[in-house]
Amino acid sequence: MKTITYQTRGTCSRFIEVTGDNGTIVNVQFYGGCDGNLQGIARLVKGMKYEDVIARLKGISCNGKPTSCPDQLCHAIEQLMSEE
């Protein structure tokens, strides 16, 4: 099991903690941002394979920005994958 802290870029959330184990999301915690929505995303991705989360959420934008909290989560998962 591995936990990383990812510093977000271009979003309201400041950072994301992601815990994974053998290619599966164990836990996600967003710090800052839209609390209710981010709690929902964190619960929805729990138990999902890294690749499935990335396939669904990567590239989502927010209010005309080139990224979003779900997109930043994908970057965090990619970092986790590279460190596992």
C-alpha distance (Angstrom), angle and dihedral (degrees) to the residues before:
residue distance angle dihedral
M1 . . .
K2 3.81 . .
T3 3.82 132.2 .
I4 3.79 123.9 -163.3
T5 3.79 132.4 -177.3
Y6 3.80 112.9 -140.5
Q7 3.81 121.9 -161.4
T8 3.81 105.7 -139.3
R9 3.81 123.6 -137.2
G10 3.79 125.5 -150.0
T11 3.81 98.1 2.2
C12 3.79 138.7 99.8
S13 3.79 91.5 -115.6
R14 3.81 112.2 84.0
F15 3.79 100.0 -152.9
I16 3.79 143.4 -14.3
E17 3.80 129.4 -138.0
V18 3.79 112.8 -152.0
T19 3.79 125.5 -174.3
G20 3.78 119.2 -167.0
D21 3.76 138.5 172.6
N22 3.80 125.5 -163.1
G23 3.79 94.4 -22.6
T24 3.81 96.6 -43.0
I25 3.81 128.8 108.5
V26 3.80 110.5 -117.8
N27 3.81 99.3 174.5
V28 3.81 141.0 -8.5
Q29 3.80 126.3 -165.2
F30 3.81 123.0 -176.9
Y31 3.81 119.8 -159.6
G32 3.79 114.4 -152.4
G33 3.78 125.0 -4.3
C34 3.80 130.4 81.6
D35 3.80 100.3 -18.1
G36 3.80 100.8 -159.3
N37 3.80 95.7 45.0
L38 3.79 92.9 45.5
Q39 3.81 92.6 48.5
G40 3.80 86.9 52.8
I41 3.81 93.2 50.7
A42 3.82 90.8 47.0
R43 3.81 91.7 52.8
L44 3.79 93.9 44.4
V45 3.81 94.6 53.6
K46 3.81 95.1 44.9
G47 3.80 108.1 114.7
M48 3.82 93.7 15.3
K49 3.79 124.5 124.9
Y50 3.79 114.5 -106.0
E51 3.80 92.8 -119.0
D52 3.81 92.7 51.9
V53 3.81 92.4 53.2
I54 3.80 91.2 48.1
A55 3.82 92.1 47.8
R56 3.81 91.4 53.5
L57 3.80 102.9 38.5
K58 3.81 110.2 26.6
G59 3.79 114.0 111.0
I60 3.82 98.0 21.1
S61 3.80 110.3 144.7
C62 3.81 129.7 -154.9
N63 3.81 126.0 -143.1
G64 3.80 93.6 -24.6
K65 3.81 94.0 -47.4
P66 3.80 117.0 129.7
T67 3.83 90.9 -121.6
S68 3.82 142.5 30.8
C69 3.79 139.0 -166.0
P70 3.84 91.4 -89.5
D71 3.83 89.6 49.6
Q72 3.81 90.8 48.3
L73 3.81 88.7 50.8
C74 3.80 87.2 58.8
H75 3.81 90.3 53.2
A76 3.80 88.7 50.2
I77 3.81 90.9 50.7
E78 3.81 90.6 49.5
Q79 3.80 89.0 53.2
L80 3.81 89.6 48.9
M81 3.80 90.2 50.5
S82 3.80 91.4 52.2
E83 3.81 91.8 50.6
E84 3.80 98.1 45.8
